[in-house]
Amino acid sequence: MKKLMEPYVFVNAWRFLMVGVLIHLWIIGDSMSSSFILILLLLITTSLRWRFPLPIWFVFIDVFICSLYFPYTAISYYGLALPIFELARKGKALFSLVLFSVLFFTSVSSSILFWFFFQALFFGVFSYIAIKNQEEYRLDVDEQRRARYELEKIKTDLLEANQLVSQEAELMERYRISRELHDHLGHDLTGASLALQAYEYVQDPKEAETLLQEVKNRLERSTKNLRETVHNMTPITQIGVERLEKIMQSFYQVEIKYQKSGNMLTVPAYIWGLLESCLKEALTNVARHSNATKVEIDLQVTESIVRLSIQDNGTVKKNSLSGSGLRSLQMRSRSMGGSLAISNRENGFILVCVIPLEKES
């Protein structure tokens, strides 16, 4: 922000410097009171520009003040450098050239006055270009900031949508399983239970044998349906904690010490996806950026949270702590209401991911 203010600091410095030059001319010149009043009026207009964003037509007030003192003091001609500068600073350099016409109607040294006007025009154009570049830079920064904000919002929305889809898929799978058990297994078990109740009151041996055979048939069908349902539920690929353990087993670069505690079945599928990404990212960083020889992995599941801690005994470069992969994982953990802490301690690099578990009503 300090760099963005430098053009305006230069503009105000030039304005008051020119007023100082006019005061110097007054001191070494005639020292008339009319010249002092002229300088005082120009100082007031300069101070107003310093404090307030005045419109461009305000320069005509400077020109009017200077023209009033043309007959009385030569300093009024030098005072025209201020409106020349202001016009050029506003991008009206061609209009400021009109003021150069006074060079043909004054007894003041035209060569000195010309170069005095020229430097005002030059610094005015320079200020115009600098301020314009500053505004374009500010607009570009605002646009990039807006684009980053929209991108972060889109990422957060996608993560939340992915979480909702995972939850919906889990609920649909539960509904499918319950429907399968109700339609097939539940029907046969209910029939078998009723047949057993009727068996107690049957006196005819043949009828009793028929009921008993019906119970056997229903139990066999129930067992078969239960076996098929469980077989269909079994995933082809490993998921959950088994997937994490598979990743650890395939990592041969360093020794891994692994321990777990808690009921792993209470962890939803979308959380396992995040934990798997954390484990892969941490082990990848160990292999690429660390000289560790041992990694300790601790997975804890309680009634309210799931916590994954990964710590090695090596050293990590500072720039490896802020990679895009870790930043993405931090964003994903925040979208789930959790946190991902990363630090480089004396005894090694540690990553801790904590995600809250939703309590089922």
Disulfide bonds with the S-S distance in Angstrom:
none
